Amino acid sequence: MQASDLAAQFNLTVVAGKDGQDRTVNGGHCGDLLSEVMANAPVGSVWLTIQTHRNIVAVAVLKEMAAIILTGGNVPDAETRTKADAEGIPIMLSDQRTYDLAGKIYTAGVM
């Protein structure tokens, strides 16, 4: 599954990094502590988080992530969106809680 397929299937709004939507999703990771995500997120994963600052993009690049999903109605600032656009890391938005969305994605066989 590509990041664009994930966005379509789960009604996610892509707000940045649209050029990177062809990235392949190979799993997932939920977490809000950047050091924990850097240590444990699998390469090619989709990352569900409530963090919105620009450092999430740096972590996603480091871990070669397929996309970042901001949950709980959180929205990135302009600087974060600009950085994601430059790096080709899709940032997607969901109003759902991390737990609920992760469960739906997992149940669908994506993670």
A tleap script that builds the chain and sets N, CA, C and O, in Angstrom:
source leaprc.protein.ff14SB
mol = sequence {
  NMET GLN ALA SER ASP LEU ALA ALA GLN PHE
  ASN LEU THR VAL VAL ALA GLY LYS ASP GLY
  GLN ASP ARG THR VAL ASN GLY GLY HIE CYS
  GLY ASP LEU LEU SER GLU VAL MET ALA ASN
  ALA PRO VAL GLY SER VAL TRP LEU THR ILE
  GLN THR HIE ARG ASN ILE VAL ALA VAL ALA
  VAL LEU LYS GLU MET ALA ALA ILE ILE LEU
  THR GLY GLY ASN VAL PRO ASP ALA GLU THR
  ARG THR LYS ALA ASP ALA GLU GLY ILE PRO
  ILE MET LEU SER ASP GLN ARG THR TYR ASP
  LEU ALA GLY LYS ILE TYR THR ALA GLY VAL
  CMET
}
set mol.1.N position { 0.845 -1.171 0.000 }
set mol.1.CA position { 0.000 0.000 0.000 }
set mol.1.C position { 0.892 1.236 0.000 }
set mol.1.O position { 1.911 1.283 0.690 }
set mol.2.N position { 0.501 2.218 -0.770 }
set mol.2.CA position { 1.215 3.489 -0.787 }
set mol.2.C position { 0.551 4.465 0.185 }
set mol.2.O position { -0.597 4.281 0.589 }
set mol.3.N position { 1.297 5.497 0.546 }
set mol.3.CA position { 0.768 6.505 1.465 }
set mol.3.C position { -0.533 7.109 0.927 }
set mol.3.O position { -1.455 7.382 1.697 }
set mol.4.N position { -0.609 7.316 -0.373 }
set mol.4.CA position { -1.838 7.884 -0.958 }
set mol.4.C position { -3.029 6.954 -0.766 }
set mol.4.O position { -4.147 7.418 -0.545 }
set mol.5.N position { -2.799 5.640 -0.849 }
set mol.5.CA position { -3.879 4.670 -0.627 }
set mol.5.C position { -4.370 4.729 0.815 }
set mol.5.O position { -5.570 4.652 1.081 }
set mol.6.N position { -3.434 4.865 1.728 }
set mol.6.CA position { -3.772 4.975 3.145 }
set mol.6.C position { -4.643 6.202 3.391 }
set mol.6.O position { -5.647 6.127 4.100 }
set mol.7.N position { -4.255 7.326 2.804 }
set mol.7.CA position { -5.027 8.561 2.960 }
set mol.7.C position { -6.447 8.384 2.431 }
set mol.7.O position { -7.411 8.804 3.071 }
set mol.8.N position { -6.570 7.767 1.273 }
set mol.8.CA position { -7.900 7.574 0.681 }
set mol.8.C position { -8.745 6.606 1.500 }
set mol.8.O position { -9.922 6.871 1.749 }
set mol.9.N position { -8.164 5.498 1.918 }
set mol.9.CA position { -8.919 4.471 2.632 }
set mol.9.C position { -9.423 4.943 3.995 }
set mol.9.O position { -10.498 4.538 4.440 }
set mol.10.N position { -8.642 5.798 4.652 }
set mol.10.CA position { -9.000 6.205 6.009 }
set mol.10.C position { -9.413 7.671 6.099 }
set mol.10.O position { -9.449 8.250 7.185 }
set mol.11.N position { -9.723 8.263 4.949 }
set mol.11.CA position { -10.243 9.629 4.882 }
set mol.11.C position { -9.329 10.627 5.596 }
set mol.11.O position { -9.786 11.457 6.382 }
set mol.12.N position { -8.025 10.526 5.305 }
set mol.12.CA position { -7.041 11.419 5.895 }
set mol.12.C position { -6.804 12.598 4.966 }
set mol.12.O position { -6.808 12.437 3.746 }
set mol.13.N position { -6.600 13.762 5.522 }
set mol.13.CA position { -6.333 14.964 4.744 }
set mol.13.C position { -4.824 15.162 4.648 }
set mol.13.O position { -4.145 15.297 5.666 }
set mol.14.N position { -4.307 15.178 3.434 }
set mol.14.CA position { -2.875 15.387 3.223 }
set mol.14.C position { -2.627 16.894 3.158 }
set mol.14.O position { -3.141 17.576 2.272 }
set mol.15.N position { -1.830 17.409 4.107 }
set mol.15.CA position { -1.595 18.848 4.187 }
set mol.15.C position { -0.174 19.247 3.814 }
set mol.15.O position { 0.126 20.435 3.702 }
set mol.16.N position { 0.695 18.272 3.623 }
set mol.16.CA position { 2.083 18.570 3.253 }
set mol.16.C position { 2.725 17.319 2.673 }
set mol.16.O position { 2.237 16.205 2.866 }
set mol.17.N position { 3.827 17.523 1.959 }
set mol.17.CA position { 4.581 16.398 1.414 }
set mol.17.C position { 3.838 15.603 0.366 }
set mol.17.O position { 4.053 14.399 0.229 }
set mol.18.N position { 2.971 16.258 -0.372 }
set mol.18.CA position { 2.147 15.541 -1.356 }
set mol.18.C position { 2.974 14.825 -2.418 }
set mol.18.O position { 2.515 13.831 -2.980 }
set mol.19.N position { 4.171 15.301 -2.704 }
set mol.19.CA position { 5.024 14.644 -3.696 }
set mol.19.C position { 5.557 13.301 -3.208 }
set mol.19.O position { 6.062 12.517 -4.011 }
set mol.20.N position { 5.458 13.022 -1.924 }
set mol.20.CA position { 5.958 11.769 -1.373 }
set mol.20.C position { 4.885 10.714 -1.167 }
set mol.20.O position { 5.138 9.697 -0.521 }
set mol.21.N position { 3.699 10.935 -1.699 }
set mol.21.CA position { 2.596 10.007 -1.459 }
set mol.21.C position { 2.762 8.653 -2.131 }
set mol.21.O position { 1.953 7.751 -1.914 }
set mol.22.N position { 3.803 8.502 -2.945 }
set mol.22.CA position { 4.060 7.204 -3.570 }
set mol.22.C position { 4.911 6.303 -2.681 }
set mol.22.O position { 5.246 5.186 -3.076 }
set mol.23.N position { 5.263 6.773 -1.492 }
set mol.23.CA position { 6.049 5.960 -0.556 }
set mol.23.C position { 5.242 4.724 -0.138 }
set mol.23.O position { 4.027 4.793 0.050 }
set mol.24.N position { 5.940 3.605 0.000 }
set mol.24.CA position { 5.299 2.357 0.393 }
set mol.24.C position { 5.227 2.243 1.912 }
set mol.24.O position { 6.218 2.460 2.609 }
set mol.25.N position { 4.049 1.900 2.411 }
set mol.25.CA position { 3.826 1.716 3.850 }
set mol.25.C position { 4.154 0.269 4.193 }
set mol.25.O position { 3.529 -0.661 3.685 }
set mol.26.N position { 5.147 0.094 5.066 }
set mol.26.CA position { 5.587 -1.249 5.460 }
set mol.26.C position { 5.255 -1.592 6.900 }
set mol.26.O position { 5.699 -2.625 7.401 }
set mol.27.N position { 4.499 -0.767 7.563 }
set mol.27.CA position { 4.159 -1.007 8.956 }
set mol.27.C position { 3.775 0.292 9.607 }
set mol.27.O position { 3.496 1.280 8.928 }
set mol.28.N position { 3.760 0.295 10.918 }
set mol.28.CA position { 3.352 1.503 11.611 }
set mol.28.C position { 3.994 1.633 12.967 }
set mol.28.O position { 4.563 0.686 13.511 }
set mol.29.N position { 3.887 2.837 13.499 }
set mol.29.CA position { 4.413 3.116 14.829 }
set mol.29.C position { 3.586 4.239 15.443 }
set mol.29.O position { 3.275 5.222 14.770 }
set mol.30.N position { 3.235 4.100 16.696 }
set mol.30.CA position { 2.534 5.128 17.448 }
set mol.30.C position { 3.447 5.615 18.559 }
set mol.30.O position { 3.990 4.813 19.318 }
set mol.31.N position { 3.615 6.915 18.656 }
set mol.31.CA position { 4.437 7.444 19.726 }
set mol.31.C position { 4.606 8.941 19.619 }
set mol.31.O position { 4.539 9.516 18.533 }
set mol.32.N position { 4.828 9.567 20.764 }
set mol.32.CA position { 4.966 11.017 20.811 }
set mol.32.C position { 6.319 11.469 21.349 }
set mol.32.O position { 6.639 12.657 21.303 }
set mol.33.N position { 7.101 10.546 21.849 }
set mol.33.CA position { 8.429 10.866 22.345 }
set mol.33.C position { 9.422 10.624 21.205 }
set mol.33.O position { 9.634 9.483 20.793 }
set mol.34.N position { 10.025 11.696 20.703 }
set mol.34.CA position { 10.845 11.598 19.500 }
set mol.34.C position { 11.986 10.596 19.645 }
set mol.34.O position { 12.269 9.848 18.709 }
set mol.35.N position { 12.633 10.570 20.782 }
set mol.35.CA position { 13.745 9.633 20.958 }
set mol.35.C position { 13.266 8.185 20.905 }
set mol.35.O position { 13.980 7.322 20.396 }
set mol.36.N position { 12.083 7.908 21.416 }
set mol.36.CA position { 11.531 6.553 21.370 }
set mol.36.C position { 11.210 6.177 19.926 }
set mol.36.O position { 11.466 5.049 19.506 }
set mol.37.N position { 10.660 7.104 19.179 }
set mol.37.CA position { 10.333 6.843 17.774 }
set mol.37.C position { 11.620 6.600 16.986 }
set mol.37.O position { 11.678 5.682 16.168 }
set mol.38.N position { 12.647 7.412 17.224 }
set mol.38.CA position { 13.925 7.232 16.526 }
set mol.38.C position { 14.527 5.864 16.835 }
set mol.38.O position { 15.139 5.244 15.966 }
set mol.39.N position { 14.359 5.401 18.044 }
set mol.39.CA position { 14.946 4.122 18.440 }
set mol.39.C position { 14.146 2.914 17.964 }
set mol.39.O position { 14.717 1.846 17.745 }
set mol.40.N position { 12.829 3.068 17.801 }
set mol.40.CA position { 11.989 1.880 17.623 }
set mol.40.C position { 11.099 1.831 16.382 }
set mol.40.O position { 10.594 0.758 16.051 }
set mol.41.N position { 10.891 2.925 15.697 }
set mol.41.CA position { 10.005 2.895 14.526 }
set mol.41.C position { 10.686 2.161 13.375 }
set mol.41.O position { 11.856 2.415 13.087 }
set mol.42.N position { 9.970 1.259 12.719 }
set mol.42.CA position { 10.547 0.559 11.584 }
set mol.42.C position { 10.681 1.481 10.359 }
set mol.42.O position { 9.885 2.399 10.162 }
set mol.43.N position { 11.697 1.213 9.556 }
set mol.43.CA position { 11.842 1.932 8.289 }
set mol.43.C position { 10.604 1.660 7.441 }
set mol.43.O position { 10.110 0.533 7.396 }
set mol.44.N position { 10.108 2.694 6.774 }
set mol.44.CA position { 8.945 2.544 5.903 }
set mol.44.C position { 7.613 2.566 6.621 }
set mol.44.O position { 6.575 2.276 6.026 }
set mol.45.N position { 7.637 2.908 7.895 }
set mol.45.CA position { 6.392 2.898 8.659 }
set mol.45.C position { 5.610 4.192 8.476 }
set mol.45.O position { 6.137 5.209 8.025 }
set mol.46.N position { 4.351 4.116 8.838 }
set mol.46.CA position { 3.532 5.309 8.979 }
set mol.46.C position { 3.516 5.597 10.476 }
set mol.46.O position { 3.328 4.694 11.292 }
set mol.47.N position { 3.715 6.862 10.826 }
set mol.47.CA position { 3.873 7.260 12.221 }
set mol.47.C position { 2.642 8.038 12.659 }
set mol.47.O position { 2.326 9.077 12.079 }
set mol.48.N position { 1.950 7.549 13.670 }
set mol.48.CA position { 0.806 8.236 14.250 }
set mol.48.C position { 1.268 8.967 15.503 }
set mol.48.O position { 1.852 8.360 16.400 }
set mol.49.N position { 1.005 10.274 15.566 }
set mol.49.CA position { 1.477 11.096 16.670 }
set mol.49.C position { 0.574 12.307 16.864 }
set mol.49.O position { -0.223 12.654 15.994 }
set mol.50.N position { 0.718 12.942 18.026 }
set mol.50.CA position { 0.043 14.218 18.265 }
set mol.50.C position { 1.019 15.383 18.132 }
set mol.50.O position { 0.611 16.543 18.191 }
set mol.51.N position { 2.309 15.081 17.951 }
set mol.51.CA position { 3.331 16.131 17.824 }
set mol.51.C position { 3.149 16.881 16.500 }
set mol.51.O position { 2.821 16.278 15.478 }
set mol.52.N position { 3.363 18.183 16.527 }
set mol.52.CA position { 3.145 18.981 15.315 }
set mol.52.C position { 4.345 19.833 14.910 }
set mol.52.O position { 4.313 20.466 13.855 }
set mol.53.N position { 5.395 19.863 15.715 }
set mol.53.CA position { 6.528 20.753 15.432 }
set mol.53.C position { 7.426 20.169 14.335 }
set mol.53.O position { 7.306 18.994 13.990 }
set mol.54.N position { 8.309 20.983 13.799 }
set mol.54.CA position { 9.092 20.606 12.626 }
set mol.54.C position { 10.027 19.426 12.858 }
set mol.54.O position { 10.433 18.773 11.897 }
set mol.55.N position { 10.376 19.137 14.095 }
set mol.55.CA position { 11.281 18.012 14.356 }
set mol.55.C position { 10.676 16.661 13.991 }
set mol.55.O position { 11.411 15.688 13.820 }
set mol.56.N position { 9.364 16.582 13.871 }
set mol.56.CA position { 8.757 15.312 13.445 }
set mol.56.C position { 9.197 14.958 12.035 }
set mol.56.O position { 9.353 13.782 11.705 }
set mol.57.N position { 9.395 15.968 11.207 }
set mol.57.CA position { 9.832 15.717 9.833 }
set mol.57.C position { 11.267 15.184 9.837 }
set mol.57.O position { 11.583 14.260 9.088 }
set mol.58.N position { 12.123 15.751 10.662 }
set mol.58.CA position { 13.506 15.277 10.745 }
set mol.58.C position { 13.552 13.809 11.175 }
set mol.58.O position { 14.333 13.031 10.629 }
set mol.59.N position { 12.730 13.431 12.137 }
set mol.59.CA position { 12.676 12.038 12.589 }
set mol.59.C position { 12.163 11.149 11.463 }
set mol.59.O position { 12.694 10.061 11.241 }
set mol.60.N position { 11.142 11.601 10.756 }
set mol.60.CA position { 10.579 10.815 9.648 }
set mol.60.C position { 11.611 10.606 8.538 }
set mol.60.O position { 11.675 9.526 7.950 }
set mol.61.N position { 12.409 11.620 8.250 }
set mol.61.CA position { 13.467 11.485 7.247 }
set mol.61.C position { 14.511 10.490 7.731 }
set mol.61.O position { 14.928 9.612 6.976 }
set mol.62.N position { 14.936 10.620 8.977 }
set mol.62.CA position { 15.941 9.729 9.557 }
set mol.62.C position { 15.498 8.272 9.485 }
set mol.62.O position { 16.304 7.392 9.182 }
set mol.63.N position { 14.237 8.018 9.759 }
set mol.63.CA position { 13.699 6.655 9.788 }
set mol.63.C position { 13.095 6.225 8.449 }
set mol.63.O position { 12.508 5.147 8.350 }
set mol.64.N position { 13.237 7.064 7.422 }
set mol.64.CA position { 12.714 6.764 6.087 }
set mol.64.C position { 11.246 6.339 6.148 }
set mol.64.O position { 10.855 5.324 5.571 }
set mol.65.N position { 10.448 7.128 6.851 }
set mol.65.CA position { 9.033 6.798 7.043 }
set mol.65.C position { 8.226 7.060 5.783 }
set mol.65.O position { 8.590 7.881 4.942 }
set mol.66.N position { 7.120 6.336 5.678 }
set mol.66.CA position { 6.219 6.515 4.541 }
set mol.66.C position { 5.364 7.761 4.710 }
set mol.66.O position { 5.044 8.429 3.727 }
set mol.67.N position { 4.990 8.081 5.944 }
set mol.67.CA position { 4.129 9.236 6.198 }
set mol.67.C position { 4.007 9.470 7.696 }
set mol.67.O position { 4.318 8.605 8.515 }
set mol.68.N position { 3.546 10.666 8.023 }
set mol.68.CA position { 3.214 11.029 9.402 }
set mol.68.C position { 1.712 11.302 9.430 }
set mol.68.O position { 1.193 12.030 8.584 }
set mol.69.N position { 1.027 10.725 10.390 }
set mol.69.CA position { -0.392 11.026 10.591 }
set mol.69.C position { -0.529 11.732 11.923 }
set mol.69.O position { -0.189 11.180 12.969 }
set mol.70.N position { -1.030 12.955 11.878 }
set mol.70.CA position { -1.312 13.710 13.100 }
set mol.70.C position { -2.741 13.389 13.509 }
set mol.70.O position { -3.679 13.585 12.737 }
set mol.71.N position { -2.894 12.897 14.722 }
set mol.71.CA position { -4.200 12.466 15.206 }
set mol.71.C position { -4.793 13.485 16.174 }
set mol.71.O position { -4.139 14.454 16.561 }
set mol.72.N position { -6.042 13.245 16.555 }
set mol.72.CA position { -6.700 14.075 17.554 }
set mol.72.C position { -7.008 15.490 17.096 }
set mol.72.O position { -7.216 16.373 17.927 }
set mol.73.N position { -7.041 15.721 15.788 }
set mol.73.CA position { -7.334 17.054 15.273 }
set mol.73.C position { -6.141 18.000 15.302 }
set mol.73.O position { -6.297 19.197 15.057 }
set mol.74.N position { -4.966 17.488 15.594 }
set mol.74.CA position { -3.769 18.330 15.619 }
set mol.74.C position { -3.370 18.732 14.209 }
set mol.74.O position { -3.557 17.975 13.257 }
set mol.75.N position { -2.813 19.938 14.089 }
set mol.75.CA position { -2.462 20.514 12.785 }
set mol.75.C position { -1.051 21.088 12.867 }
set mol.75.O position { -0.721 21.781 13.829 }
set mol.76.N position { -0.206 20.803 11.855 }
set mol.76.CA position { 1.154 21.342 11.878 }
set mol.76.C position { 1.176 22.823 11.515 }
set mol.76.O position { 0.300 23.317 10.805 }
set mol.77.N position { 2.190 23.517 12.013 }
set mol.77.CA position { 2.338 24.923 11.647 }
set mol.77.C position { 2.949 25.030 10.245 }
set mol.77.O position { 3.330 24.027 9.642 }
set mol.78.N position { 3.034 26.251 9.748 }
set mol.78.CA position { 3.529 26.488 8.389 }
set mol.78.C position { 4.967 26.010 8.222 }
set mol.78.O position { 5.312 25.461 7.176 }
set mol.79.N position { 5.809 26.208 9.231 }
set mol.79.CA position { 7.208 25.794 9.146 }
set mol.79.C position { 7.320 24.270 9.004 }
set mol.79.O position { 8.150 23.773 8.243 }
set mol.80.N position { 6.497 23.549 9.728 }
set mol.80.CA position { 6.503 22.081 9.646 }
set mol.80.C position { 6.033 21.631 8.274 }
set mol.80.O position { 6.626 20.724 7.689 }
set mol.81.N position { 4.993 22.238 7.752 }
set mol.81.CA position { 4.489 21.887 6.422 }
set mol.81.C position { 5.537 22.173 5.349 }
set mol.81.O position { 5.724 21.374 4.432 }
set mol.82.N position { 6.208 23.297 5.462 }
set mol.82.CA position { 7.244 23.653 4.484 }
set mol.82.C position { 8.375 22.634 4.504 }
set mol.82.O position { 8.852 22.215 3.449 }
set mol.83.N position { 8.805 22.234 5.696 }
set mol.83.CA position { 9.878 21.246 5.824 }
set mol.83.C position { 9.435 19.895 5.243 }
set mol.83.O position { 10.218 19.230 4.565 }
set mol.84.N position { 8.197 19.490 5.501 }
set mol.84.CA position { 7.686 18.230 4.958 }
set mol.84.C position { 7.616 18.276 3.435 }
set mol.84.O position { 7.933 17.293 2.765 }
set mol.85.N position { 7.202 19.413 2.892 }
set mol.85.CA position { 7.179 19.566 1.438 }
set mol.85.C position { 8.579 19.413 0.856 }
set mol.85.O position { 8.770 18.723 -0.145 }
set mol.86.N position { 9.548 20.056 1.484 }
set mol.86.CA position { 10.932 20.011 0.997 }
set mol.86.C position { 11.509 18.597 1.063 }
set mol.86.O position { 12.295 18.209 0.199 }
set mol.87.N position { 11.130 17.832 2.072 }
set mol.87.CA position { 11.665 16.483 2.266 }
set mol.87.C position { 10.816 15.398 1.606 }
set mol.87.O position { 11.235 14.242 1.539 }
set mol.88.N position { 9.622 15.758 1.116 }
set mol.88.CA position { 8.743 14.774 0.494 }
set mol.88.C position { 8.150 13.787 1.480 }
set mol.88.O position { 7.902 12.632 1.136 }
set mol.89.N position { 7.921 14.240 2.712 }
set mol.89.CA position { 7.306 13.398 3.745 }
set mol.89.C position { 5.840 13.808 3.879 }
set mol.89.O position { 5.554 14.911 4.346 }
set mol.90.N position { 4.911 12.946 3.480 }
set mol.90.CA position { 3.505 13.301 3.622 }
set mol.90.C position { 3.094 13.469 5.082 }
set mol.90.O position { 3.421 12.638 5.929 }
set mol.91.N position { 2.382 14.543 5.362 }
set mol.91.CA position { 1.744 14.731 6.663 }
set mol.91.C position { 0.246 14.688 6.417 }
set mol.91.O position { -0.291 15.435 5.599 }
set mol.92.N position { -0.415 13.798 7.144 }
set mol.92.CA position { -1.854 13.580 7.005 }
set mol.92.C position { -2.530 13.886 8.327 }
set mol.92.O position { -1.932 13.732 9.392 }
set mol.93.N position { -3.770 14.315 8.256 }
set mol.93.CA position { -4.513 14.696 9.456 }
set mol.93.C position { -5.716 13.796 9.673 }
set mol.93.O position { -6.374 13.355 8.730 }
set mol.94.N position { -5.982 13.536 10.952 }
set mol.94.CA position { -7.175 12.799 11.349 }
set mol.94.C position { -7.709 13.394 12.649 }
set mol.94.O position { -6.938 13.789 13.524 }
set mol.95.N position { -9.023 13.455 12.767 }
set mol.95.CA position { -9.649 13.898 14.008 }
set mol.95.C position { -9.733 12.765 15.030 }
set mol.95.O position { -10.029 13.002 16.201 }
set mol.96.N position { -9.473 11.536 14.588 }
set mol.96.CA position { -9.587 10.384 15.478 }
set mol.96.C position { -8.436 10.341 16.477 }
set mol.96.O position { -7.357 10.881 16.233 }
set mol.97.N position { -8.693 9.684 17.609 }
set mol.97.CA position { -7.629 9.453 18.585 }
set mol.97.C position { -6.635 8.457 17.994 }
set mol.97.O position { -6.997 7.625 17.162 }
set mol.98.N position { -5.387 8.549 18.431 }
set mol.98.CA position { -4.337 7.657 17.931 }
set mol.98.C position { -4.743 6.196 18.090 }
set mol.98.O position { -4.624 5.411 17.149 }
set mol.99.N position { -5.214 5.835 19.259 }
set mol.99.CA position { -5.592 4.456 19.552 }
set mol.99.C position { -6.645 3.951 18.569 }
set mol.99.O position { -6.521 2.854 18.025 }
set mol.100.N position { -7.677 4.757 18.347 }
set mol.100.CA position { -8.772 4.343 17.470 }
set mol.100.C position { -8.309 4.175 16.026 }
set mol.100.O position { -8.629 3.173 15.385 }
set mol.101.N position { -7.562 5.143 15.513 }
set mol.101.CA position { -7.110 5.073 14.133 }
set mol.101.C position { -6.109 3.935 13.942 }
set mol.101.O position { -6.175 3.217 12.944 }
set mol.102.N position { -5.197 3.766 14.873 }
set mol.102.CA position { -4.223 2.663 14.765 }
set mol.102.C position { -4.951 1.315 14.726 }
set mol.102.O position { -4.579 0.427 13.959 }
set mol.103.N position { -5.969 1.170 15.539 }
set mol.103.CA position { -6.744 -0.070 15.539 }
set mol.103.C position { -7.407 -0.322 14.202 }
set mol.103.O position { -7.412 -1.453 13.716 }
set mol.104.N position { -7.965 0.708 13.604 }
set mol.104.CA position { -8.625 0.556 12.296 }
set mol.104.C position { -7.602 0.214 11.211 }
set mol.104.O position { -7.855 -0.641 10.362 }
set mol.105.N position { -6.462 0.875 11.242 }
set mol.105.CA position { -5.435 0.601 10.240 }
set mol.105.C position { -4.900 -0.824 10.415 }
set mol.105.O position { -4.703 -1.544 9.436 }
set mol.106.N position { -4.674 -1.215 11.642 }
set mol.106.CA position { -4.178 -2.570 11.924 }
set mol.106.C position { -5.195 -3.621 11.485 }
set mol.106.O position { -4.837 -4.612 10.850 }
set mol.107.N position { -6.456 -3.400 11.824 }
set mol.107.CA position { -7.522 -4.346 11.462 }
set mol.107.C position { -7.644 -4.507 9.955 }
set mol.107.O position { -7.983 -5.583 9.461 }
set mol.108.N position { -7.365 -3.425 9.227 }
set mol.108.CA position { -7.437 -3.471 7.768 }
set mol.108.C position { -6.228 -4.181 7.161 }
set mol.108.O position { -6.162 -4.369 5.946 }
set mol.109.N position { -5.277 -4.571 8.002 }
set mol.109.CA position { -4.123 -5.331 7.516 }
set mol.109.C position { -2.981 -4.478 7.005 }
set mol.109.O position { -2.079 -4.993 6.345 }
set mol.110.N position { -2.998 -3.194 7.291 }
set mol.110.CA position { -1.950 -2.301 6.801 }
set mol.110.C position { -0.700 -2.425 7.666 }
set mol.110.O position { 0.415 -2.406 7.145 }
set mol.111.N position { -0.870 -2.551 8.960 }
set mol.111.CA position { 0.292 -2.606 9.868 }
set mol.111.C position { 0.502 -4.020 10.346 }
set mol.111.O position { 1.426 -4.281 11.116 }
savepdb mol mol.pdb
quit
